[in-house]
Amino acid sequence: MTGGPAGDGVRTEVGHLGPYRLLHRLGEGGMGVVHLGLDRAGRAVAIKVLRAHVAHDPDARARLKREVSSLLRVRHPLVAEVLDADVDGDQPYVVTRFVPGPGLDAVVKDEGALPAARLTVLGRGLSQALGAIHAAGVVHRDLKPGNVLVLDGQPVVIDFGIAHVADDVRLTSVGLVMGTPGYLSPEVIEGEPVGTATDWWGWAATLAFAASGRPPFGRGPMDVVIDRVRRGQCDLDGVDRRLQPLLVAALDVDPARRPGADEVLHALDRYAAGEDTTLALSSPTTRLVPLARTAPVTRPTVVPEPAPAPAWAARHTPGPALPLA
């Protein structure tokens, strides 16, 4: 890769990386720096250049190589698929489809909470995307508004399946977990095994944000937000009461009690029909734990990722995507 060096062993200036031309930086996260690039045919792609703590760790490279083999099998219009990767070179990178749409967080910030019809589109679209990801044996682990882009009225999930390689390295070496407070599930925070139920938790947290315009575990000091997540103290004020039972069930602290794909879709069908979602759940939850400021407990440290620049800010993208409708 050409260009001058940048922090953490990632070079970020315009140049070339393998067969790809790098145009400019789109953003960065715990895994690395994301660039807008062009492939040999001149098609726009997103290229994630991995940071030194991954590039210099043989075990992380081995895990990444195994993970990429699964990620390459994910093909769905609502997922920014992995197209290519080089995990053996001096500067490892992963190439994904470029999605020229705004982030869901930006849409909600600009337009406010989404109405029922748009929430249904969002919920169903994210469910379909997770279905494709899970069918390939992959768990996203970090589904949140910033990892959902909006294109032609539909959500597109990005940044799936790779982040846990960086998480594992950080947790092993320095006791840190990268992520966004309030959107990491309890089991991710605790360093426990994850599964598909982890992503339904992220699905519910993301939908709750879109439905209310606020993060479901509030704002404030990071340790306070994390403690609310551990205790299941979600705030769904402002969320349609017909939708609340589904979100409460999916935000259960115990992954075994969360609804699966079939229950989620059944509940969304009821919601779209103007009905309460409670009867669609095999173990309906009827009581919300009130949100309260609680004394934080001492646990593994969660470090928030740097906020990436939205993909739609790239100079080579068309205008903003249509809102969810």
C-alpha positions in Angstrom: 0.0 0.0 0.0 1.4 3.4 -1.0 1.2 6.5 1.2 2.6 7.7 4.4 2.3 5.9 7.7 -0.5 6.7 10.2 -1.2 5.7 13.8 -1.5 2.0 14.9 0.3 0.7 11.8 -2.4 1.7 9.3 -1.4 3.7 6.3 -4.2 6.0 5.3 -3.2 8.2 2.4 -4.4 7.8 -1.2 -2.6 5.1 -3.0 -3.0 1.4 -3.9 -3.5 -1.8 -1.9 -3.2 -5.0 -3.8 -5.4 -4.6 -6.9 -7.4 -1.8 -5.4 -7.1 2.0 -5.7 -7.7 3.9 -2.5 -9.6 7.2 -2.9 -10.1 8.5 0.6 -10.9 7.6 4.1 -14.5 7.0 5.1 -14.1 6.3 8.8 -12.5 4.1 11.4 -13.3 1.7 14.1 -11.8 -0.8 16.5 -10.6 -3.1 13.7 -9.1 -0.5 11.4 -9.5 2.3 8.9 -12.1 2.1 6.1 -11.4 3.6 2.7 -13.5 4.2 -0.3 -11.8 2.4 -3.1 -12.1 1.2 -6.7 -11.6 -2.4 -8.0 -10.0 -3.2 -11.3 -13.3 -2.7 -13.1 -13.8 0.8 -11.6 -16.5 -0.3 -9.2 -16.7 1.4 -5.8 -15.9 -0.8 -2.8 -15.2 -0.3 0.9 -11.8 -1.4 2.1 -11.1 -2.0 5.7 -7.3 -1.9 6.5 -6.7 -3.7 9.7 -4.9 -2.3 12.7 -1.5 -3.4 14.0 -3.0 -5.3 17.0 -4.6 -7.6 14.5 -1.9 -7.6 11.7 0.8 -8.4 14.2 -1.0 -11.2 16.0 -0.7 -14.7 14.4 -3.7 -16.1 16.3 -5.8 -13.1 15.2 -4.8 -13.6 11.6 -5.7 -17.3 11.8 -9.1 -16.5 13.3 -9.7 -13.8 10.7 -8.8 -16.2 7.9 -11.3 -18.8 9.2 -14.0 -16.1 9.6 -13.5 -14.6 6.1 -14.1 -18.0 4.6 -17.6 -17.9 6.2 -18.2 -14.3 5.4 -17.6 -14.8 1.7 -20.7 -17.1 1.7 -23.1 -14.4 2.8 -25.0 -13.0 -0.2 -28.0 -10.9 0.4 -29.1 -7.5 -0.9 -29.6 -6.2 2.7 -26.0 -7.1 3.7 -22.8 -5.3 2.6 -21.2 -8.6 1.6 -17.5 -9.3 1.9 -16.1 -9.5 -1.6 -12.4 -10.1 -1.1 -9.8 -10.2 1.6 -6.0 -10.6 2.0 -5.2 -11.8 5.5 -1.8 -13.1 4.8 0.0 -9.9 3.5 2.0 -7.4 5.4 -1.0 -5.1 5.5 -4.2 -7.3 5.8 -7.5 -5.9 4.5 -11.1 -6.9 3.9 -13.1 -5.6 1.0 -16.9 -5.2 1.1 -19.7 -3.8 -1.1 -19.9 -0.1 -0.8 -23.3 1.2 0.3 -23.9 4.9 -0.6 -26.6 5.6 2.0 -26.8 7.4 5.3 -26.5 5.6 8.6 -29.7 4.9 10.5 -28.4 7.0 13.4 -28.2 10.0 11.0 -31.7 9.3 9.6 -33.2 9.3 13.1 -31.2 12.3 14.1 -32.4 14.3 11.1 -36.0 13.0 11.0 -36.9 11.9 14.5 -38.4 8.6 15.6 -39.7 6.5 12.8 -43.5 5.8 12.5 -45.0 2.3 12.6 -44.8 1.6 8.8 -41.2 2.5 8.6 -40.3 0.6 11.8 -41.9 -2.5 10.2 -39.8 -2.2 7.1 -36.7 -1.7 9.3 -37.5 -4.6 11.5 -38.2 -7.0 8.7 -35.2 -5.9 6.7 -32.8 -6.4 9.6 -34.4 -9.8 10.3 -33.8 -10.9 6.7 -30.2 -9.6 6.8 -29.5 -11.5 10.1 -31.1 -14.6 8.6 -28.5 -14.6 5.8 -25.7 -13.9 8.2 -26.7 -16.6 10.6 -27.2 -19.1 7.7 -23.5 -18.8 7.0 -22.6 -19.6 10.6 -21.7 -16.0 11.5 -22.8 -13.8 14.4 -22.6 -10.1 13.9 -22.1 -9.2 17.6 -22.3 -5.4 17.1 -25.6 -4.6 15.4 -26.4 -1.0 16.2 -27.7 2.1 14.4 -24.2 3.1 13.1 -23.9 -0.3 11.5 -27.1 0.0 9.5 -27.2 2.1 6.3 -30.3 3.1 4.5 -30.4 2.6 0.8 -33.5 2.9 -1.5 -35.8 2.7 1.6 -34.2 -0.5 3.0 -31.7 -1.1 5.8 -28.3 -2.6 4.8 -26.2 -4.2 7.5 -22.5 -3.5 7.5 -19.4 -4.5 9.6 -20.6 -8.0 10.4 -18.7 -11.0 11.6 -15.1 -9.6 11.8 -15.2 -7.4 14.9 -14.9 -10.2 17.3 -11.4 -11.0 16.1 -10.2 -7.6 17.3 -12.3 -8.0 20.5 -10.7 -11.4 21.3 -7.2 -9.9 20.8 -8.0 -6.9 23.0 -9.6 -8.9 25.7 -6.8 -11.4 25.9 -4.0 -8.9 25.9 -5.3 -5.9 27.9 -8.7 -6.8 29.2 -10.6 -4.4 26.9 -13.6 -4.9 24.7 -14.2 -2.6 21.8 -17.8 -1.5 21.1 -20.6 1.1 21.5 -22.0 1.3 25.1 -25.7 0.6 25.2 -25.7 -1.6 22.1 -23.3 -4.4 23.2 -25.3 -7.3 24.6 -24.7 -8.5 28.2 -22.9 -11.6 27.1 -20.5 -9.7 24.9 -19.8 -7.3 27.7 -19.1 -10.2 30.1 -16.9 -12.0 27.5 -19.2 -15.0 27.5 -20.0 -17.2 24.4 -22.3 -15.5 21.8 -24.8 -16.9 19.4 -27.7 -15.9 17.2 -29.6 -14.6 20.3 -26.9 -12.0 20.7 -27.9 -10.4 17.4 -31.6 -10.4 18.2 -30.6 -8.3 21.3 -28.8 -5.9 19.0 -31.8 -6.0 16.6 -34.1 -4.9 19.5 -31.8 -2.2 20.7 -31.5 -0.8 17.2 -35.3 -0.9 16.7 -35.9 0.7 20.1 -33.6 3.6 19.1 -35.4 4.0 15.8 -38.8 3.9 17.5 -38.0 6.5 20.2 -35.1 8.5 18.9 -33.2 7.6 22.1 -30.8 4.7 23.0 -32.7 2.1 25.0 -30.2 2.1 27.9 -30.0 5.9 28.1 -27.0 8.2 28.0 -24.4 9.2 30.5 -21.1 7.9 31.9 -20.1 4.7 30.1 -19.9 2.6 33.2 -23.4 3.6 34.2 -24.8 2.7 30.7 -23.0 -0.7 30.8 -24.4 -1.4 34.2 -27.9 -0.8 33.0 -27.3 -3.3 30.2 -26.2 -5.9 32.7 -29.2 -5.3 34.8 -31.7 -5.2 31.9 -32.8 -1.7 32.8 -34.1 -0.6 29.4 -36.1 2.6 28.8 -38.8 2.2 26.1 -40.7 5.4 26.8 -41.9 6.7 23.5 -42.0 3.3 21.9 -45.4 2.2 20.6 -46.9 0.0 23.3 -47.9 -2.6 20.7 -44.2 -3.1 19.9 -42.8 -2.9 23.4 -43.5 -6.6 24.4 -41.4 -7.8 21.5 -38.5 -5.5 22.3 -38.6 -6.3 26.0 -38.4 -10.0 25.2 -35.5 -9.6 22.8 -33.6 -7.4 25.3 -33.8 -10.1 28.0 -30.5 -10.4 29.8 -30.7 -14.2 29.4 -30.1 -15.1 25.8 -32.0 -18.4 26.2 -35.2 -16.4 26.9 -35.0 -14.2 23.8 -37.3 -14.8 20.8 -35.8 -16.3 17.6 -36.3 -15.4 14.0 -39.7 -17.1 13.6 -41.2 -15.4 16.7 -39.7 -12.0 15.7 -41.2 -12.2 12.2 -44.6 -13.4 13.6 -44.6 -10.5 16.1 -43.7 -8.0 13.4 -46.6 -9.3 11.3 -49.0 -8.6 14.2 -47.5 -5.2 14.7 -47.9 -4.3 11.0 -51.6 -5.4 11.3 -52.1 -2.9 14.2 -52.1 -5.6 16.8 -50.1 -6.1 20.1 -47.0 -8.3 19.8 -47.5 -10.1 23.1 -49.5 -13.0 21.7 -46.8 -13.8 19.2 -44.3 -14.6 21.9 -44.0 -18.0 23.5 -42.8 -16.5 26.8 -44.3 -12.9 26.7 -42.6 -10.4 28.9 -45.1 -8.0 30.6 -42.9 -5.9 32.9 -40.3 -3.4 32.1 -37.4 -2.9 34.5 -37.4 0.8 35.2 -34.4 2.8 34.0 -32.5 4.2 37.0 -29.0 5.4 37.7 -27.3 2.6 39.6 -23.9 2.2 41.1 -21.6 0.6 38.5 -20.0 -2.7 39.3 -16.4 -3.6 38.5 -16.2 -5.7 35.3 -14.0 -6.0 32.2 -13.6 -2.5 30.6 -15.6 -1.7 27.5 -13.9 0.9 25.2 -16.2 2.9 22.8 -15.1 2.7 19.2 -14.3 6.0 17.4 -17.3 7.3 15.6 -16.8 6.6 11.9 -17.7 9.2 9.2 -20.9 8.1 7.5 -20.5 6.3 4.2 -22.8 8.8 2.5 -20.3 11.6 3.1 -17.9 10.2 0.5 -17.3 12.5 -2.4 -18.1 9.9 -5.0 -21.6 8.9 -3.7 -25.0 9.9 -5.1 -27.5 11.9 -3.0 -28.9 10.6 0.3 -30.9 7.4 0.2 -34.6 7.3 0.4 -36.0 7.1 3.9 -37.4 3.8 5.2 -41.0 3.7 3.9 
